């Protein structure tokens, strides 16, 4: 007989284990057994909760996006000016929970998974739409054409994540934030 109330706890443990396994392996070539073992449970139980590896990976992406979204919303509530909104978005993008090596590796591999998984593609499209919308709102009063500025910063954020995964030494969150904010300031000046 299953223990009542354990499903959310076990699902969460499997998602966190998936992030850790993907980060350690450096690819999506991890097995449900590896993820389950890291979470301290059987692969049969993992399949029971998610049905398939793809569904577990989609749940992992949803978890990462939920954390990111909460970080952005929290940061934006404190931002009183367009410049502070831009800074809040950038700081949330590189918050320590989002920019850890394992999470950054998961982002990169979810981009790859989106090439073959409609559900993952939809999640990434949603993320890009929200990021672009937040950036557009912040850039609108600061530059004559907010669309290219928003695309530039969105692409730079993605690029910093890509380099984070590929570089031998991890970049600090503060260095990543400073790099992107310098570009924000340049776009505003050129505005």
N, C-alpha and C positions, 0 to 999 in steps of 0.2 A: 504494500500500500504506500503510495507516494506521500511524502510529508507535505502538509498544507503550507503554503506560503514560501516554499523553497524555489519555485520556478523563477521569480524575478532575480533572486540571489544567484542562482546557478547560471541563468542567462547572462547576467552581468559579469560573472566570473569567466564565462567562456568568451565574451567579447573582449575583456581585458587580456585574457590569455592569447586571443587571436592577434591583438595589436603587438604584444610582446613577441610572439612567434614570427610574425611577418617582419618585425624590426630586426630580430636576430638572424633570420634566414636571408633577409634582403630580397625576398620575392614572395609571391603568392603560392609558391610551390611548397606549401606546408599542408600537412594532412590533418584531418579532423582528429585523428588519434593523437597527434602531437599537441594540438590545441587542448584537447580534453585532458591529456596527461598533465599539462601545465596548470590547468584549472583544478586538478585533483579529482577528476571523475572519468568515467568510462566513455569511450567513443559512442557506445549505444545510447547513453544518456544525452550526449551532445546532439546526436541525430534526432533523438526524441524531441528536444527543444527547438531545433532549427530545421530539421528535415533534410538539409543538404549543406554542403560546404558553401555553396554560393549564397544561400540564405543566411548563413552565419556571417559571411563577409559583408553582405548587405546590411545586416544588423550592426556590424562593427562600424561601417561607414555612417549609418544613422546615429550611432553613439557619438562618434567624433564630430559630426555636424551639429548634434544637439549641444555638446559642450562648447563648440565654437560659437553657435548662435547665442547661447546664454552669455558668453563672454562679451560678444559684440553688443547685445542689448543692454547689458549692465554698464558697459563703458559709454554707450551713447546717451544713457539717461543723465550722465554727469556732464556731458559736453554742451556748453552754452553757445558756442560760436561755430561757424563752418570749419574754421581751422582746427578747433578742438574736436569736432566730429571726425575730421580726417585723421587726426592723431589717435583718436579712440579706436577707429577701425584698424589702423596699422598696429597699434599696441595689442589689440585683441587678436589680430592675426598671428602675432608672434608671442602670445602669452605662453608661459612655461609649460602648461599642460598641453598646448597645441603644438609646440615646437620641439618637444622631446624627440630624440632620434628615432625611436620606435614609431611614434605617431607620424613624424615626417615621412618615414619609409612607407607607412600605411597609406598616406595620401598619394604618394607616387604610384604605388601599386594599384590603388583604386582607379587612378587615371587610366592605367593600362587595362584594368578589368572593364572599364566603361566602353572599351572598344568592342567587347563581345557580350556584355550584359546590359540589356535594355533598362533594367531597374537601377543599376549602378549609374548608367548614363543619365537617367532621369534625375537621380540625386545630385550628380555633379552639375547638371544643367541648372537645377534649383539653386545650388550654392552659388554658381557664377551669376545667376540673375539677381540674387539678393545682394551679393557683394557689389555688383555693378550699380544696382539701384541705390545702395547706401553711399557709394562713392559719388554718383551723379548728384544726389541731393546735397552733399557737402561741397562739391566743386561748383555747382550752379551759380552761387553768388560770387565766386572768386575768379572764374575764368570765362572768357567769351564763348568757348565751346567745351562743355564739360565731358562730352562723350570720349574724345581721344585721351583726355587726361585720366578719365576713369579706366579706360582700357589699358593705358600704360601702367597705372598703379596695380591693377588686377594682374596683369602679366608679370610685373616685377615681383609681386607677392608669390605667385606660382613659381617663378624662376628661382627665387631665394630658397623655396622648399626643395626644388630639384637639386640645387647645388648643395643644400644641407645634407641630402642623402648621399651625394656623390663625392663630397670632399673628404679627405683623410681626417681632418680635425673638424669637429662641429663648430659652427658659428654660434656665438652667444645671441640670446634674444635681443639684448640691447644693441649689439652691432647690426643685427638684421633690421631693427626698428630705425636706427640712425640712417642706415642706407636708404630705406624706403622714404623716410621723412625728408631726407635731403632732396630726393627727386620730387616729392610733393611740393616743397618750397620752390624748387626751380620751375615747376609747371605753373605755380601761382604767379611767380615773378614774370614769366613769359606770357601769362595769361590772357 
